Amino acid sequence: MHYKKLVKRHKTQEKQKMEKKWWHHLTAYQIYTRSFCDSNGDGIGDFQGIISKLDYLQELGIGAIWISPFNDSPNYDNGYDISDYYAILKDFGTMADLEEMIQECEKRDIIVMMDLVLNHCSHEHPWFLGACKDRNGKYHDYYIWEEGTEDQPPEGSAAFFGGNVWEWVPQVKEYYYHTFSIQQPDLNWKNENMRQELYAMIRFWMDKGIRGFRLDAIDNIVKDGHGGNDQQSPQIHTYLQEMTKNTFGLRNDVLTVGETGGTTLEMAKEYSNPERKELDMVFQFKLMDIDGVRSGNWEPKAYTLPQLKTIMESWQTGLDEIGWNSLFWGNHDYPRAISRFGNDTPEYREQSGKMLATLLYGMKGTPYLYQGDEIGMTNVVNTKISQYQDIESANFAKEKQELGWSEEKIMSYLLRNSRDNARTPMQWNHQEHAGFTTGTPWLSVNGNYKEINVENS
């Protein structure tokens, strides 16, 4: 057979390997519920607020909505510290409200995606409360512990939100491990009973009609021994395959996307290869790390357009017909895309937004649009440290104050890096509080809402 025909047949066979799924042909939209739309005037967004905006999302052409964590939580990290995996945070509504939202989405051919936090839970979760009372109890091994004395913790790196990864518990005279804040103890995935409890919980939400799951910090679940992330360990693939077999794989229409900030392209091929039955796609952060935002010491890092293009090209070609790409410029964890990758001045803001959207939609993968990006929302210009509510920002400011940094210097870092930039309320119109709430918003609205809002778009 002629060489060119062989190549053509090979390409055809390769394409046939990847079964087309519903998420290959839609745009997903991330909703940060607390900041999206408040229906009852308490200043906090809720499920009924989302329901009231579903026609807007349908008109945008949205096929799936990723809802930030809505389980019960003391909210030290805005819902990423879960105290009850089966309960709804009262701020957002009730289980009936959630069920209504799912039903209303189905009427509009919109899939609901749930944010699952499986690396850690809240220090107020009953499992952890039990673990801190009895070293020999059932729940103690649900977490990661090390011996030590009160004034001498085990060796460990810095926690992601500041401080040591080890925290002392006087009742059991041991240290527990936390990748993020001290209010977020890491779960011990080596414990099979704990894993099975998580799987049962996932099946519960699948039965409720959830058809998509974003797995928070999923590449952190494997630790080297007890303590220390080991994101390259083959053990993570064993866990993901086991989880899929017991949960998502029970149906053929469930989407999974893993937040894998530390992944390499080679690992992403394994994660998202359909034949391996692990994840459908991943959020990788090679582009998110390009300019130093929220990485290392938060210092600005210069980059060039060719470097940006190289990152995008490598993931486009690397996962072609092997896995699947998720496409995004930002989310609830990063500053606004236009302020970061474009020019948010009045003269160039709209052009920047169109440029970024054109680039994103020109690539192969599932686009994820973060709320407000469709109207070109920008970073907020705060003037005081006290205006920042994000736990990471607050810890950063406290740490630098103790080092003697001036407020002006701290503010310069927060203005560029803070996650609150993406969390200011959605700007619906030019009315008070941008039409987000009739009450006092939990976080102040960006001052430019009269110019930048949905009604003006």
Order of alpha helices (4+ residues) and beta strands (2+ residues): alpha-beta-alpha-alpha-beta-beta-beta-alpha-beta-alpha-beta-beta-beta-alpha-beta-alpha-beta-alpha-beta-alpha-beta-alpha-alpha-beta-alpha-alpha
